């Protein structure tokens, strides 16, 4: 039997430009109610950019919430209203890795922290890469000002996941999905414009 979990009451605790924090009273499967705090988020996209010799581009940047620099995929918020997710991915790839791609496919969709947040991230595979001309490159600021960009063989990037050197959830999921898709001859790839979760 499936039980509906209805929201009986909701209080907005914080509302900002990137996320909103809510406190809900929700009906539970046992018949009672419970209080749950949750974060509503704009969502994000990430890109596994793969070159013709099997290398992926990774970025390393400071993440204040964990107080360290993490290896990640080029990624960013879905912060342009009405923008197709593929275009958001292309913008982030250009801004963070100075790259353009002629070909995009959907790799995976992820809920990043479904225990308390509704944030989703769509991970694309980008291929047929070219460099953004110097005069057209995005000027990086804030934590992106000293962003490190590295080209790493896909198999080595997967090994970095298993050695604990890549811990960003979207990067872990995207790299493992890309390696599996490659090993299956790209048969599992979906069109870039597949409906989002």
Rosetta constraint file for C-alpha pairs under 8 A:
AtomPair CA 3 CA 28 HARMONIC 7.84 0.50
AtomPair CA 3 CA 29 HARMONIC 5.62 0.50
AtomPair CA 4 CA 27 HARMONIC 7.66 0.50
AtomPair CA 4 CA 29 HARMONIC 7.59 0.50
AtomPair CA 5 CA 26 HARMONIC 6.11 0.50
AtomPair CA 5 CA 27 HARMONIC 4.99 0.50
AtomPair CA 5 CA 28 HARMONIC 5.94 0.50
AtomPair CA 5 CA 29 HARMONIC 7.27 0.50
AtomPair CA 6 CA 26 HARMONIC 5.54 0.50
AtomPair CA 6 CA 27 HARMONIC 5.37 0.50
AtomPair CA 7 CA 24 HARMONIC 6.39 0.50
AtomPair CA 7 CA 25 HARMONIC 5.81 0.50
AtomPair CA 7 CA 26 HARMONIC 4.55 0.50
AtomPair CA 7 CA 27 HARMONIC 6.64 0.50
AtomPair CA 8 CA 24 HARMONIC 7.30 0.50
AtomPair CA 8 CA 25 HARMONIC 5.37 0.50
AtomPair CA 8 CA 26 HARMONIC 5.72 0.50
AtomPair CA 8 CA 27 HARMONIC 7.14 0.50
AtomPair CA 9 CA 24 HARMONIC 5.62 0.50
AtomPair CA 9 CA 25 HARMONIC 5.17 0.50
AtomPair CA 9 CA 26 HARMONIC 7.47 0.50
AtomPair CA 10 CA 22 HARMONIC 6.70 0.50
AtomPair CA 10 CA 23 HARMONIC 5.62 0.50
AtomPair CA 10 CA 24 HARMONIC 4.42 0.50
AtomPair CA 10 CA 25 HARMONIC 6.49 0.50
AtomPair CA 11 CA 22 HARMONIC 5.69 0.50
AtomPair CA 11 CA 23 HARMONIC 5.13 0.50
AtomPair CA 11 CA 24 HARMONIC 6.48 0.50
AtomPair CA 12 CA 20 HARMONIC 7.46 0.50
AtomPair CA 12 CA 21 HARMONIC 6.19 0.50
AtomPair CA 12 CA 22 HARMONIC 4.62 0.50
AtomPair CA 12 CA 23 HARMONIC 6.48 0.50
AtomPair CA 13 CA 20 HARMONIC 7.64 0.50
AtomPair CA 13 CA 21 HARMONIC 5.39 0.50
AtomPair CA 13 CA 22 HARMONIC 5.46 0.50
AtomPair CA 13 CA 23 HARMONIC 6.86 0.50
AtomPair CA 14 CA 20 HARMONIC 5.50 0.50
AtomPair CA 14 CA 21 HARMONIC 5.01 0.50
AtomPair CA 14 CA 22 HARMONIC 7.16 0.50
AtomPair CA 15 CA 19 HARMONIC 6.48 0.50
AtomPair CA 15 CA 20 HARMONIC 4.35 0.50
AtomPair CA 15 CA 21 HARMONIC 6.47 0.50
AtomPair CA 16 CA 20 HARMONIC 5.90 0.50
AtomPair CA 18 CA 41 HARMONIC 6.29 0.50
AtomPair CA 18 CA 42 HARMONIC 6.34 0.50
AtomPair CA 19 CA 39 HARMONIC 6.48 0.50
AtomPair CA 19 CA 40 HARMONIC 5.48 0.50
AtomPair CA 19 CA 41 HARMONIC 4.56 0.50
AtomPair CA 19 CA 42 HARMONIC 6.71 0.50
AtomPair CA 20 CA 39 HARMONIC 5.60 0.50
AtomPair CA 20 CA 40 HARMONIC 5.12 0.50
AtomPair CA 20 CA 41 HARMONIC 6.71 0.50
AtomPair CA 21 CA 37 HARMONIC 7.08 0.50
AtomPair CA 21 CA 38 HARMONIC 5.77 0.50
AtomPair CA 21 CA 39 HARMONIC 4.60 0.50
AtomPair CA 21 CA 40 HARMONIC 6.43 0.50
AtomPair CA 22 CA 37 HARMONIC 5.60 0.50
AtomPair CA 22 CA 38 HARMONIC 5.29 0.50
AtomPair CA 22 CA 39 HARMONIC 6.30 0.50
AtomPair CA 22 CA 40 HARMONIC 7.70 0.50
AtomPair CA 23 CA 35 HARMONIC 6.81 0.50
AtomPair CA 23 CA 36 HARMONIC 5.74 0.50
AtomPair CA 23 CA 37 HARMONIC 4.36 0.50
AtomPair CA 23 CA 38 HARMONIC 6.41 0.50
AtomPair CA 24 CA 35 HARMONIC 5.57 0.50
AtomPair CA 24 CA 36 HARMONIC 5.29 0.50
AtomPair CA 24 CA 37 HARMONIC 6.23 0.50
AtomPair CA 24 CA 38 HARMONIC 7.76 0.50
AtomPair CA 25 CA 33 HARMONIC 6.41 0.50
AtomPair CA 25 CA 34 HARMONIC 5.55 0.50
AtomPair CA 25 CA 35 HARMONIC 4.49 0.50
AtomPair CA 25 CA 36 HARMONIC 6.41 0.50
AtomPair CA 26 CA 33 HARMONIC 5.31 0.50
AtomPair CA 26 CA 34 HARMONIC 5.44 0.50
AtomPair CA 26 CA 35 HARMONIC 6.25 0.50
AtomPair CA 26 CA 36 HARMONIC 7.17 0.50
AtomPair CA 27 CA 31 HARMONIC 6.63 0.50
AtomPair CA 27 CA 32 HARMONIC 5.86 0.50
AtomPair CA 27 CA 33 HARMONIC 4.28 0.50
AtomPair CA 27 CA 34 HARMONIC 6.52 0.50
AtomPair CA 28 CA 32 HARMONIC 5.45 0.50
AtomPair CA 28 CA 33 HARMONIC 5.28 0.50
AtomPair CA 28 CA 34 HARMONIC 6.68 0.50
AtomPair CA 36 CA 116 HARMONIC 7.90 0.50
AtomPair CA 37 CA 116 HARMONIC 6.57 0.50
AtomPair CA 38 CA 116 HARMONIC 4.66 0.50
AtomPair CA 38 CA 117 HARMONIC 5.35 0.50
AtomPair CA 38 CA 118 HARMONIC 7.74 0.50
AtomPair CA 39 CA 116 HARMONIC 6.17 0.50
AtomPair CA 39 CA 117 HARMONIC 4.49 0.50
AtomPair CA 39 CA 118 HARMONIC 6.50 0.50
AtomPair CA 39 CA 119 HARMONIC 7.90 0.50
AtomPair CA 40 CA 117 HARMONIC 6.01 0.50
AtomPair CA 40 CA 118 HARMONIC 5.55 0.50
AtomPair CA 40 CA 119 HARMONIC 6.73 0.50
AtomPair CA 41 CA 117 HARMONIC 7.24 0.50
AtomPair CA 41 CA 118 HARMONIC 6.32 0.50
AtomPair CA 41 CA 119 HARMONIC 5.11 0.50
AtomPair CA 42 CA 77 HARMONIC 6.67 0.50
AtomPair CA 42 CA 78 HARMONIC 5.86 0.50
AtomPair CA 42 CA 79 HARMONIC 6.76 0.50
AtomPair CA 42 CA 119 HARMONIC 6.77 0.50
AtomPair CA 43 CA 77 HARMONIC 5.89 0.50
AtomPair CA 43 CA 78 HARMONIC 5.56 0.50
AtomPair CA 43 CA 119 HARMONIC 4.94 0.50
AtomPair CA 43 CA 120 HARMONIC 4.92 0.50
AtomPair CA 43 CA 121 HARMONIC 5.80 0.50
AtomPair CA 44 CA 75 HARMONIC 7.08 0.50
AtomPair CA 44 CA 76 HARMONIC 5.43 0.50
AtomPair CA 44 CA 77 HARMONIC 4.15 0.50
AtomPair CA 44 CA 78 HARMONIC 4.97 0.50
AtomPair CA 44 CA 119 HARMONIC 7.58 0.50
AtomPair CA 44 CA 120 HARMONIC 6.31 0.50
AtomPair CA 44 CA 121 HARMONIC 4.60 0.50
AtomPair CA 44 CA 122 HARMONIC 6.58 0.50
AtomPair CA 45 CA 75 HARMONIC 5.48 0.50
AtomPair CA 45 CA 76 HARMONIC 5.67 0.50
AtomPair CA 45 CA 77 HARMONIC 6.46 0.50
AtomPair CA 45 CA 78 HARMONIC 6.86 0.50
AtomPair CA 45 CA 85 HARMONIC 7.01 0.50
AtomPair CA 45 CA 88 HARMONIC 7.04 0.50
AtomPair CA 45 CA 89 HARMONIC 5.86 0.50
AtomPair CA 45 CA 121 HARMONIC 5.00 0.50
AtomPair CA 45 CA 122 HARMONIC 4.73 0.50
AtomPair CA 45 CA 123 HARMONIC 5.79 0.50
AtomPair CA 45 CA 124 HARMONIC 7.58 0.50
AtomPair CA 46 CA 73 HARMONIC 6.03 0.50
AtomPair CA 46 CA 74 HARMONIC 5.74 0.50
AtomPair CA 46 CA 75 HARMONIC 4.04 0.50
AtomPair CA 46 CA 76 HARMONIC 6.63 0.50
AtomPair CA 46 CA 89 HARMONIC 6.33 0.50
AtomPair CA 46 CA 92 HARMONIC 7.97 0.50
AtomPair CA 46 CA 121 HARMONIC 6.84 0.50
AtomPair CA 46 CA 122 HARMONIC 6.18 0.50
AtomPair CA 46 CA 123 HARMONIC 4.64 0.50
AtomPair CA 46 CA 124 HARMONIC 6.24 0.50
AtomPair CA 46 CA 170 HARMONIC 7.21 0.50
AtomPair CA 47 CA 73 HARMONIC 5.88 0.50
AtomPair CA 47 CA 74 HARMONIC 5.56 0.50
AtomPair CA 47 CA 75 HARMONIC 6.24 0.50
AtomPair CA 47 CA 89 HARMONIC 6.37 0.50
AtomPair CA 47 CA 93 HARMONIC 6.89 0.50
AtomPair CA 47 CA 123 HARMONIC 5.54 0.50
AtomPair CA 47 CA 124 HARMONIC 4.85 0.50
AtomPair CA 47 CA 125 HARMONIC 5.89 0.50
AtomPair CA 47 CA 126 HARMONIC 6.54 0.50
AtomPair CA 47 CA 174 HARMONIC 7.78 0.50
AtomPair CA 48 CA 56 HARMONIC 6.44 0.50
AtomPair CA 48 CA 57 HARMONIC 7.17 0.50
AtomPair CA 48 CA 73 HARMONIC 6.32 0.50
AtomPair CA 48 CA 74 HARMONIC 7.56 0.50
AtomPair CA 48 CA 123 HARMONIC 7.13 0.50
AtomPair CA 48 CA 124 HARMONIC 6.10 0.50
AtomPair CA 48 CA 125 HARMONIC 4.86 0.50
AtomPair CA 48 CA 126 HARMONIC 6.06 0.50
AtomPair CA 48 CA 174 HARMONIC 6.44 0.50
AtomPair CA 48 CA 175 HARMONIC 6.90 0.50
AtomPair CA 48 CA 178 HARMONIC 7.29 0.50
AtomPair CA 49 CA 56 HARMONIC 5.37 0.50
AtomPair CA 49 CA 57 HARMONIC 5.79 0.50
AtomPair CA 49 CA 101 HARMONIC 7.92 0.50
AtomPair CA 49 CA 125 HARMONIC 5.99 0.50
AtomPair CA 49 CA 126 HARMONIC 4.61 0.50
AtomPair CA 49 CA 127 HARMONIC 6.05 0.50
AtomPair CA 49 CA 129 HARMONIC 7.57 0.50
AtomPair CA 50 CA 54 HARMONIC 5.97 0.50
AtomPair CA 50 CA 55 HARMONIC 5.52 0.50
AtomPair CA 50 CA 56 HARMONIC 4.59 0.50
AtomPair CA 50 CA 57 HARMONIC 6.98 0.50
AtomPair CA 50 CA 125 HARMONIC 7.24 0.50
AtomPair CA 50 CA 126 HARMONIC 6.19 0.50
AtomPair CA 50 CA 127 HARMONIC 5.42 0.50
AtomPair CA 50 CA 128 HARMONIC 7.96 0.50
AtomPair CA 50 CA 129 HARMONIC 7.62 0.50
AtomPair CA 51 CA 55 HARMONIC 5.44 0.50
AtomPair CA 51 CA 56 HARMONIC 6.51 0.50
AtomPair CA 51 CA 127 HARMONIC 6.18 0.50
AtomPair CA 51 CA 128 HARMONIC 6.74 0.50
AtomPair CA 51 CA 129 HARMONIC 6.27 0.50
AtomPair CA 52 CA 127 HARMONIC 7.81 0.50
AtomPair CA 52 CA 128 HARMONIC 7.30 0.50
AtomPair CA 54 CA 153 HARMONIC 5.84 0.50
AtomPair CA 54 CA 154 HARMONIC 6.00 0.50
AtomPair CA 55 CA 151 HARMONIC 5.88 0.50
AtomPair CA 55 CA 152 HARMONIC 5.08 0.50
AtomPair CA 55 CA 153 HARMONIC 4.03 0.50
AtomPair CA 55 CA 154 HARMONIC 5.30 0.50
AtomPair CA 56 CA 151 HARMONIC 5.56 0.50
AtomPair CA 56 CA 152 HARMONIC 5.39 0.50
AtomPair CA 56 CA 153 HARMONIC 6.10 0.50
AtomPair CA 56 CA 154 HARMONIC 5.73 0.50
AtomPair CA 56 CA 157 HARMONIC 7.85 0.50
AtomPair CA 57 CA 73 HARMONIC 7.20 0.50
AtomPair CA 57 CA 74 HARMONIC 7.86 0.50
AtomPair CA 57 CA 97 HARMONIC 7.44 0.50
AtomPair CA 57 CA 149 HARMONIC 6.85 0.50
AtomPair CA 57 CA 150 HARMONIC 5.64 0.50
AtomPair CA 57 CA 151 HARMONIC 4.60 0.50
AtomPair CA 57 CA 152 HARMONIC 6.39 0.50
AtomPair CA 58 CA 71 HARMONIC 6.36 0.50
AtomPair CA 58 CA 72 HARMONIC 5.67 0.50
AtomPair CA 58 CA 73 HARMONIC 5.21 0.50
AtomPair CA 58 CA 74 HARMONIC 6.81 0.50
AtomPair CA 58 CA 149 HARMONIC 5.87 0.50
AtomPair CA 58 CA 150 HARMONIC 5.32 0.50
AtomPair CA 58 CA 151 HARMONIC 6.36 0.50
AtomPair CA 58 CA 152 HARMONIC 7.22 0.50
AtomPair CA 59 CA 71 HARMONIC 5.63 0.50
AtomPair CA 59 CA 72 HARMONIC 5.29 0.50
AtomPair CA 59 CA 73 HARMONIC 6.02 0.50
AtomPair CA 59 CA 74 HARMONIC 6.37 0.50
AtomPair CA 59 CA 96 HARMONIC 7.65 0.50
AtomPair CA 59 CA 97 HARMONIC 7.46 0.50
AtomPair CA 59 CA 147 HARMONIC 6.63 0.50
AtomPair CA 59 CA 148 HARMONIC 5.41 0.50
AtomPair CA 59 CA 149 HARMONIC 4.55 0.50
AtomPair CA 59 CA 150 HARMONIC 6.26 0.50
AtomPair CA 60 CA 69 HARMONIC 6.04 0.50
AtomPair CA 60 CA 70 HARMONIC 5.24 0.50
AtomPair CA 60 CA 71 HARMONIC 4.40 0.50
AtomPair CA 60 CA 72 HARMONIC 6.03 0.50
AtomPair CA 60 CA 147 HARMONIC 5.83 0.50
AtomPair CA 60 CA 148 HARMONIC 4.97 0.50
AtomPair CA 60 CA 149 HARMONIC 6.56 0.50
AtomPair CA 61 CA 69 HARMONIC 4.88 0.50
AtomPair CA 61 CA 70 HARMONIC 5.67 0.50
AtomPair CA 61 CA 71 HARMONIC 6.95 0.50
AtomPair CA 61 CA 72 HARMONIC 7.79 0.50
AtomPair CA 61 CA 143 HARMONIC 6.69 0.50
AtomPair CA 61 CA 144 HARMONIC 6.56 0.50
AtomPair CA 61 CA 146 HARMONIC 7.33 0.50
AtomPair CA 61 CA 147 HARMONIC 5.06 0.50
AtomPair CA 61 CA 148 HARMONIC 6.59 0.50
AtomPair CA 62 CA 67 HARMONIC 7.20 0.50
AtomPair CA 62 CA 68 HARMONIC 5.48 0.50
AtomPair CA 62 CA 69 HARMONIC 4.02 0.50
AtomPair CA 62 CA 70 HARMONIC 6.44 0.50
AtomPair CA 62 CA 143 HARMONIC 6.00 0.50
AtomPair CA 62 CA 144 HARMONIC 7.91 0.50
AtomPair CA 62 CA 147 HARMONIC 7.90 0.50
AtomPair CA 63 CA 67 HARMONIC 5.88 0.50
AtomPair CA 63 CA 68 HARMONIC 5.69 0.50
AtomPair CA 63 CA 69 HARMONIC 5.89 0.50
AtomPair CA 63 CA 70 HARMONIC 6.92 0.50
AtomPair CA 63 CA 143 HARMONIC 7.79 0.50
AtomPair CA 64 CA 68 HARMONIC 6.75 0.50
AtomPair CA 70 CA 166 HARMONIC 7.04 0.50
AtomPair CA 70 CA 167 HARMONIC 7.32 0.50
AtomPair CA 70 CA 168 HARMONIC 6.84 0.50
AtomPair CA 71 CA 165 HARMONIC 7.60 0.50
AtomPair CA 71 CA 166 HARMONIC 5.57 0.50
AtomPair CA 71 CA 167 HARMONIC 7.44 0.50
AtomPair CA 71 CA 168 HARMONIC 6.95 0.50
AtomPair CA 71 CA 171 HARMONIC 7.75 0.50
AtomPair CA 72 CA 166 HARMONIC 7.30 0.50
AtomPair CA 72 CA 168 HARMONIC 6.09 0.50
AtomPair CA 72 CA 170 HARMONIC 7.58 0.50
AtomPair CA 72 CA 171 HARMONIC 5.30 0.50
AtomPair CA 73 CA 170 HARMONIC 7.43 0.50
AtomPair CA 73 CA 171 HARMONIC 5.42 0.50
AtomPair CA 74 CA 92 HARMONIC 6.28 0.50
AtomPair CA 74 CA 93 HARMONIC 5.64 0.50
AtomPair CA 74 CA 96 HARMONIC 5.89 0.50
AtomPair CA 74 CA 97 HARMONIC 6.74 0.50
AtomPair CA 75 CA 89 HARMONIC 7.02 0.50
AtomPair CA 75 CA 92 HARMONIC 5.75 0.50
AtomPair CA 75 CA 93 HARMONIC 7.18 0.50
AtomPair CA 75 CA 96 HARMONIC 7.84 0.50
AtomPair CA 76 CA 88 HARMONIC 7.80 0.50
AtomPair CA 76 CA 89 HARMONIC 7.64 0.50
AtomPair CA 76 CA 92 HARMONIC 6.00 0.50
AtomPair CA 78 CA 83 HARMONIC 7.88 0.50
AtomPair CA 78 CA 85 HARMONIC 7.42 0.50
AtomPair CA 78 CA 88 HARMONIC 6.69 0.50
AtomPair CA 80 CA 88 HARMONIC 7.90 0.50
AtomPair CA 83 CA 87 HARMONIC 6.58 0.50
AtomPair CA 83 CA 88 HARMONIC 6.58 0.50
AtomPair CA 84 CA 88 HARMONIC 6.44 0.50
AtomPair CA 84 CA 193 HARMONIC 7.92 0.50
AtomPair CA 85 CA 89 HARMONIC 6.19 0.50
AtomPair CA 85 CA 122 HARMONIC 7.94 0.50
AtomPair CA 85 CA 193 HARMONIC 7.62 0.50
AtomPair CA 86 CA 90 HARMONIC 6.21 0.50
AtomPair CA 86 CA 104 HARMONIC 7.28 0.50
AtomPair CA 86 CA 124 HARMONIC 7.75 0.50
AtomPair CA 86 CA 192 HARMONIC 6.31 0.50
AtomPair CA 86 CA 193 HARMONIC 7.03 0.50
AtomPair CA 87 CA 91 HARMONIC 6.11 0.50
AtomPair CA 88 CA 92 HARMONIC 6.22 0.50
AtomPair CA 89 CA 93 HARMONIC 6.07 0.50
AtomPair CA 89 CA 124 HARMONIC 7.38 0.50
AtomPair CA 90 CA 94 HARMONIC 6.22 0.50
AtomPair CA 90 CA 100 HARMONIC 6.72 0.50
AtomPair CA 90 CA 101 HARMONIC 7.28 0.50
AtomPair CA 91 CA 95 HARMONIC 6.11 0.50
AtomPair CA 92 CA 96 HARMONIC 5.85 0.50
AtomPair CA 92 CA 97 HARMONIC 7.90 0.50
AtomPair CA 93 CA 97 HARMONIC 5.42 0.50
AtomPair CA 93 CA 98 HARMONIC 6.60 0.50
AtomPair CA 93 CA 99 HARMONIC 5.75 0.50
AtomPair CA 93 CA 100 HARMONIC 6.76 0.50
AtomPair CA 94 CA 98 HARMONIC 4.44 0.50
AtomPair CA 94 CA 99 HARMONIC 4.73 0.50
AtomPair CA 94 CA 100 HARMONIC 5.91 0.50
AtomPair CA 94 CA 132 HARMONIC 6.73 0.50
AtomPair CA 94 CA 137 HARMONIC 7.41 0.50
AtomPair CA 94 CA 138 HARMONIC 7.39 0.50
AtomPair CA 95 CA 99 HARMONIC 7.92 0.50
AtomPair CA 95 CA 137 HARMONIC 7.03 0.50
AtomPair CA 95 CA 138 HARMONIC 5.18 0.50
AtomPair CA 95 CA 139 HARMONIC 7.82 0.50
AtomPair CA 95 CA 140 HARMONIC 7.55 0.50
AtomPair CA 96 CA 138 HARMONIC 7.91 0.50
AtomPair CA 96 CA 140 HARMONIC 7.80 0.50
AtomPair CA 96 CA 144 HARMONIC 7.78 0.50
AtomPair CA 96 CA 147 HARMONIC 7.93 0.50
AtomPair CA 97 CA 149 HARMONIC 6.51 0.50
AtomPair CA 98 CA 131 HARMONIC 5.89 0.50
AtomPair CA 98 CA 132 HARMONIC 5.10 0.50
AtomPair CA 98 CA 137 HARMONIC 6.31 0.50
AtomPair CA 98 CA 138 HARMONIC 7.64 0.50
AtomPair CA 99 CA 129 HARMONIC 6.48 0.50
AtomPair CA 99 CA 130 HARMONIC 5.72 0.50
AtomPair CA 99 CA 131 HARMONIC 4.59 0.50
AtomPair CA 99 CA 132 HARMONIC 5.23 0.50
AtomPair CA 100 CA 129 HARMONIC 5.53 0.50
AtomPair CA 100 CA 130 HARMONIC 5.27 0.50
AtomPair CA 100 CA 131 HARMONIC 6.12 0.50
AtomPair CA 100 CA 132 HARMONIC 6.27 0.50
AtomPair CA 101 CA 126 HARMONIC 5.72 0.50
AtomPair CA 101 CA 127 HARMONIC 5.55 0.50
AtomPair CA 101 CA 128 HARMONIC 5.37 0.50
AtomPair CA 101 CA 129 HARMONIC 4.43 0.50
AtomPair CA 101 CA 130 HARMONIC 6.39 0.50
AtomPair CA 102 CA 126 HARMONIC 7.58 0.50
AtomPair CA 102 CA 127 HARMONIC 6.48 0.50
AtomPair CA 102 CA 128 HARMONIC 5.25 0.50
AtomPair CA 102 CA 129 HARMONIC 6.53 0.50
AtomPair CA 103 CA 126 HARMONIC 5.67 0.50
AtomPair CA 103 CA 127 HARMONIC 5.20 0.50
AtomPair CA 103 CA 128 HARMONIC 6.06 0.50
AtomPair CA 104 CA 124 HARMONIC 6.40 0.50
AtomPair CA 104 CA 125 HARMONIC 5.63 0.50
AtomPair CA 104 CA 126 HARMONIC 4.62 0.50
AtomPair CA 104 CA 127 HARMONIC 6.57 0.50
AtomPair CA 104 CA 191 HARMONIC 7.77 0.50
AtomPair CA 104 CA 192 HARMONIC 5.83 0.50
AtomPair CA 105 CA 124 HARMONIC 5.57 0.50
AtomPair CA 105 CA 125 HARMONIC 5.19 0.50
AtomPair CA 105 CA 126 HARMONIC 6.69 0.50
AtomPair CA 105 CA 189 HARMONIC 6.12 0.50
AtomPair CA 105 CA 190 HARMONIC 5.81 0.50
AtomPair CA 105 CA 191 HARMONIC 5.18 0.50
AtomPair CA 105 CA 192 HARMONIC 4.39 0.50
AtomPair CA 106 CA 122 HARMONIC 7.54 0.50
AtomPair CA 106 CA 123 HARMONIC 6.39 0.50
AtomPair CA 106 CA 124 HARMONIC 4.61 0.50
AtomPair CA 106 CA 125 HARMONIC 6.17 0.50
AtomPair CA 106 CA 189 HARMONIC 6.01 0.50
AtomPair CA 106 CA 190 HARMONIC 5.03 0.50
AtomPair CA 106 CA 191 HARMONIC 5.75 0.50
AtomPair CA 106 CA 192 HARMONIC 4.70 0.50
AtomPair CA 106 CA 193 HARMONIC 7.68 0.50
AtomPair CA 106 CA 194 HARMONIC 7.34 0.50
AtomPair CA 107 CA 122 HARMONIC 7.79 0.50
AtomPair CA 107 CA 123 HARMONIC 5.58 0.50
AtomPair CA 107 CA 124 HARMONIC 5.20 0.50
AtomPair CA 107 CA 125 HARMONIC 5.94 0.50
AtomPair CA 107 CA 174 HARMONIC 7.10 0.50
AtomPair CA 107 CA 177 HARMONIC 6.50 0.50
AtomPair CA 107 CA 178 HARMONIC 6.91 0.50
AtomPair CA 107 CA 181 HARMONIC 8.00 0.50
AtomPair CA 107 CA 188 HARMONIC 7.93 0.50
AtomPair CA 107 CA 189 HARMONIC 5.85 0.50
AtomPair CA 107 CA 190 HARMONIC 6.81 0.50
AtomPair CA 108 CA 122 HARMONIC 6.07 0.50
AtomPair CA 108 CA 123 HARMONIC 5.33 0.50
AtomPair CA 108 CA 124 HARMONIC 7.17 0.50
AtomPair CA 108 CA 173 HARMONIC 7.88 0.50
AtomPair CA 108 CA 174 HARMONIC 7.08 0.50
AtomPair CA 108 CA 177 HARMONIC 7.17 0.50
AtomPair CA 109 CA 120 HARMONIC 6.95 0.50
AtomPair CA 109 CA 121 HARMONIC 5.82 0.50
AtomPair CA 109 CA 122 HARMONIC 4.47 0.50
AtomPair CA 109 CA 123 HARMONIC 6.15 0.50
AtomPair CA 109 CA 196 HARMONIC 7.68 0.50
AtomPair CA 109 CA 197 HARMONIC 7.15 0.50
AtomPair CA 110 CA 120 HARMONIC 5.49 0.50
AtomPair CA 110 CA 121 HARMONIC 5.32 0.50
AtomPair CA 110 CA 122 HARMONIC 6.45 0.50
AtomPair CA 110 CA 170 HARMONIC 7.64 0.50
AtomPair CA 111 CA 118 HARMONIC 6.82 0.50
AtomPair CA 111 CA 119 HARMONIC 5.85 0.50
AtomPair CA 111 CA 120 HARMONIC 4.50 0.50
AtomPair CA 111 CA 121 HARMONIC 6.56 0.50
AtomPair CA 112 CA 117 HARMONIC 7.62 0.50
AtomPair CA 112 CA 118 HARMONIC 7.84 0.50
AtomPair CA 112 CA 119 HARMONIC 5.95 0.50
AtomPair CA 112 CA 120 HARMONIC 5.97 0.50
AtomPair CA 112 CA 121 HARMONIC 6.98 0.50
AtomPair CA 112 CA 169 HARMONIC 7.17 0.50
AtomPair CA 112 CA 170 HARMONIC 7.56 0.50
AtomPair CA 113 CA 117 HARMONIC 5.47 0.50
AtomPair CA 113 CA 118 HARMONIC 7.24 0.50
AtomPair CA 113 CA 119 HARMONIC 7.03 0.50
AtomPair CA 114 CA 118 HARMONIC 5.94 0.50
AtomPair CA 114 CA 119 HARMONIC 7.55 0.50
AtomPair CA 120 CA 197 HARMONIC 7.79 0.50
AtomPair CA 121 CA 170 HARMONIC 7.33 0.50
AtomPair CA 122 CA 196 HARMONIC 7.79 0.50
AtomPair CA 123 CA 170 HARMONIC 7.53 0.50
AtomPair CA 123 CA 174 HARMONIC 6.08 0.50
AtomPair CA 124 CA 174 HARMONIC 7.96 0.50
AtomPair CA 124 CA 192 HARMONIC 7.19 0.50
AtomPair CA 125 CA 178 HARMONIC 7.18 0.50
AtomPair CA 132 CA 136 HARMONIC 6.43 0.50
AtomPair CA 132 CA 137 HARMONIC 6.18 0.50
AtomPair CA 133 CA 137 HARMONIC 6.49 0.50
AtomPair CA 140 CA 144 HARMONIC 5.37 0.50
AtomPair CA 140 CA 145 HARMONIC 4.83 0.50
AtomPair CA 141 CA 145 HARMONIC 4.40 0.50
AtomPair CA 143 CA 147 HARMONIC 7.13 0.50
AtomPair CA 152 CA 156 HARMONIC 6.55 0.50
AtomPair CA 152 CA 157 HARMONIC 6.18 0.50
AtomPair CA 153 CA 157 HARMONIC 6.20 0.50
AtomPair CA 154 CA 158 HARMONIC 6.27 0.50
AtomPair CA 154 CA 175 HARMONIC 7.31 0.50
AtomPair CA 154 CA 179 HARMONIC 6.86 0.50
AtomPair CA 155 CA 159 HARMONIC 6.25 0.50
AtomPair CA 155 CA 179 HARMONIC 7.25 0.50
AtomPair CA 156 CA 160 HARMONIC 6.16 0.50
AtomPair CA 157 CA 161 HARMONIC 6.47 0.50
AtomPair CA 157 CA 166 HARMONIC 7.91 0.50
AtomPair CA 157 CA 175 HARMONIC 7.12 0.50
AtomPair CA 158 CA 162 HARMONIC 6.64 0.50
AtomPair CA 158 CA 172 HARMONIC 7.87 0.50
AtomPair CA 158 CA 175 HARMONIC 6.29 0.50
AtomPair CA 158 CA 176 HARMONIC 6.39 0.50
AtomPair CA 158 CA 179 HARMONIC 7.66 0.50
AtomPair CA 159 CA 163 HARMONIC 6.17 0.50
AtomPair CA 160 CA 164 HARMONIC 6.21 0.50
AtomPair CA 160 CA 165 HARMONIC 5.03 0.50
AtomPair CA 160 CA 166 HARMONIC 5.73 0.50
AtomPair CA 161 CA 165 HARMONIC 5.77 0.50
AtomPair CA 161 CA 166 HARMONIC 4.71 0.50
AtomPair CA 161 CA 167 HARMONIC 6.65 0.50
AtomPair CA 161 CA 172 HARMONIC 6.26 0.50
AtomPair CA 162 CA 166 HARMONIC 7.95 0.50
AtomPair CA 166 CA 171 HARMONIC 7.20 0.50
AtomPair CA 166 CA 172 HARMONIC 6.70 0.50
AtomPair CA 167 CA 171 HARMONIC 7.39 0.50
AtomPair CA 167 CA 172 HARMONIC 6.50 0.50
AtomPair CA 168 CA 172 HARMONIC 6.17 0.50
AtomPair CA 169 CA 173 HARMONIC 6.12 0.50
AtomPair CA 170 CA 174 HARMONIC 5.88 0.50
AtomPair CA 171 CA 175 HARMONIC 5.87 0.50
AtomPair CA 172 CA 176 HARMONIC 6.15 0.50
AtomPair CA 173 CA 177 HARMONIC 6.00 0.50
AtomPair CA 174 CA 178 HARMONIC 6.01 0.50
AtomPair CA 175 CA 179 HARMONIC 6.18 0.50
AtomPair CA 176 CA 180 HARMONIC 6.20 0.50
AtomPair CA 177 CA 181 HARMONIC 5.99 0.50
AtomPair CA 178 CA 182 HARMONIC 6.04 0.50
AtomPair CA 179 CA 183 HARMONIC 6.16 0.50
AtomPair CA 180 CA 184 HARMONIC 6.25 0.50
AtomPair CA 181 CA 185 HARMONIC 6.37 0.50
AtomPair CA 181 CA 186 HARMONIC 4.79 0.50
AtomPair CA 181 CA 187 HARMONIC 6.75 0.50
AtomPair CA 181 CA 188 HARMONIC 5.86 0.50
AtomPair CA 181 CA 189 HARMONIC 6.84 0.50
AtomPair CA 182 CA 186 HARMONIC 5.17 0.50
AtomPair CA 184 CA 188 HARMONIC 7.24 0.50
AtomPair CA 190 CA 194 HARMONIC 6.86 0.50
